Amino acid sequence: MTTTAKPDQLLLRFRSTDTQNGISRSTVEKLAEYLGFTGETQVIHYALRKLAKEVLPAYEADDGELTPTQLAAIRKAVPQGRAKSVKSSLF
């Protein structure tokens, strides 16, 4: 069985008009000009990078909430009852 690697290319079909989930070529051209980019491809990379930064988590998901045993260990390690509020310690 022979496998071939996917080319690092993507076909993009522009919409005839801008919609909530699509964009027209004329809008991409305007964005390129406004942002000072030399081509439409740079606009698409820029937009996808911003979307990835906004949507994808920047860190691995944790293991969820702490167990009662873990909470007890934290409470035991930290002295209880001596802390004052930040406000009271500032004034």
Summary of the structure (lengths in Angstrom):
residues: 91
radius of gyration: 25.9
end to end distance: 74.9
largest distance: 74.9
contacts: 125
relative contact order: 0.06
helix: 46%
strand: 4%
